[in-house]
Amino acid sequence: MGAAGPSAPRGRDRPRASRSVPRSGVAAMTPAARRRTQAPTPSAVPGGPVEPRTAPPDLPDPALIGTVAELKTRLAALKERADLSYRSIVRASGGAYSHTTFQGAVRADRPLPRLDVPRDFLRGCGVADDELAPWEDAWHRARSNR
């Protein structure tokens, strides 16, 4: 013991703060326990089938895109309209790229990705293959206007 006396307990020995209102039911469950009680969706099961997604009804018009910033803004808007997480876009697109790669594809402070990254991002958001050509043209316009 030092001159100041015994030190306060640390770690597991430290007393826990008491709650004024006890938790019960679902509120008492940890997030991991809540996920375990929910039935997994087919696309959430590793290796399971990916549910086909349809593109949101009011897609951003790729013909209006001329710069990298506009392309990234429209890709982000498409993600928001589709109401998808980056990880679900990865699953729906086939998993060739990570969620961080897709996040970088829409972030303004990151460089323009290779064409195949936004192409897979669009597929993951539900854009059909026959609707990709205008988006590819927009990518080429944005690249030439850097």
N, C-alpha and C positions, 0 to 999 in steps of 0.2 A: 504494500500500500504506500502510496505517495503522501506527501504532506497535505494534499487536498482531500484525502479520504478515498473510499471505494468509488470506482467509476460506475456509471449507470449501466444496467444490463443491455447487451446488444444482441442483435439477431433473434434466434428462436427464444432466448430467455427474456426478451423484452415483453412487458405486458401489452396486450392488445387493447386498442380502444374499444369500448363497448358501444353498441348501436342503441339508439333510443327506440327504434322501431324494429322488431325482429323481422327478418325476411322469411317468406314462406312461398311455396309453390314455385312457379317458373322464375320469379324474381330471385329466388335463392340459388338457382342453378347457375353454374359458370357458363360462359358462352360455349365451351367445348361440350358440356353436358347437354345444352339445348340442341346443338347440332346433332348429337348422337340420338336424340329422341325423335328427330324429324326424319321422315322417309326420304332417302336420297332420290334425286331426279336422275333419269337415265344419263344425262350429260355430265352429272357430277360424279358418277361412278367411274373410276379409272379404267380406261379401255372400253367403257360402255358406249352405246350408240349416241351420236350427237343429234339432238333434235334439230330439224331444219328450221331456220329462222327466215322470216320474210322481212324485207326492208321496210322501214317506217314509211307511212304514206306520203309525207311531204319531204322528199329528199332535197338536200341543197343542190342547186343547179351547178354542175361542174363547168359548164360553158362560161360562167361568170368569173372563173378563177384565172388570175394572171400572175400572181406572185406566190412565193413560198409561204408568206404569212397568211394569205387568203386560203391556200390549200390546207394548211394546218388548222385554220379556224373552221373550215367546212368539214374536215375530218372529225374534229372535236364535236362539232354540232351534230354530225351524223351519229356519233357514239352516244351523245346525250339523248337524242330522239329515239334511238333504239333501246335506251335504258339498259345498257349492258356494262358489266365490269370488264376491265382489260383481260382478266383471266378467262372470262367466259368467251370473249372474242378469240382468244388463243385456242380454246377448245373447239369453237365453231369453225375456225379457219383451218383446222388440221394440226395445229401445234408446231408448225415449222419455226415460229419465232416466239420469244418469251414475252411476257406481259410488259417488261421494262423496255423492250424494243418498240412495242406499240405505243407505250407512253411517250417515248422519245420522238416517235413519228408525229405526234400532235403538239409537242412542247415548242414554244416559240424560240427558246434559247438553244435548241438543238439543230444541227444541220439537216438539210433535206435528205431523207433516207433513199436507198436504192428503190427502184420502181416496184420490185416484188414485195417490199414491206407494206406500202399502202395498198397494193393489190390484195394481199392476204387480209389486211385490216378491213377492207371493204367487204370481202367475202364473209369475214367473221361477223360483220354488222348486218348481213343479210342481203347485200347487193348481188344480184345474179351475174353470172359470167358474161351474159350478152349485154349487160349494162356497164361493164368495166371500161369499154373503149373511150367514152367521154372523160372518165376520170384519168385514164392514162394520158390522153391529150392534155388535160389540165396539168398533170405532173410535168410533161415536157415543156409546156408554156412557163410554168413556175421555174423550172430549171434554167431555161434560157433567159429569164428576167431576174436572175439573182443579182 
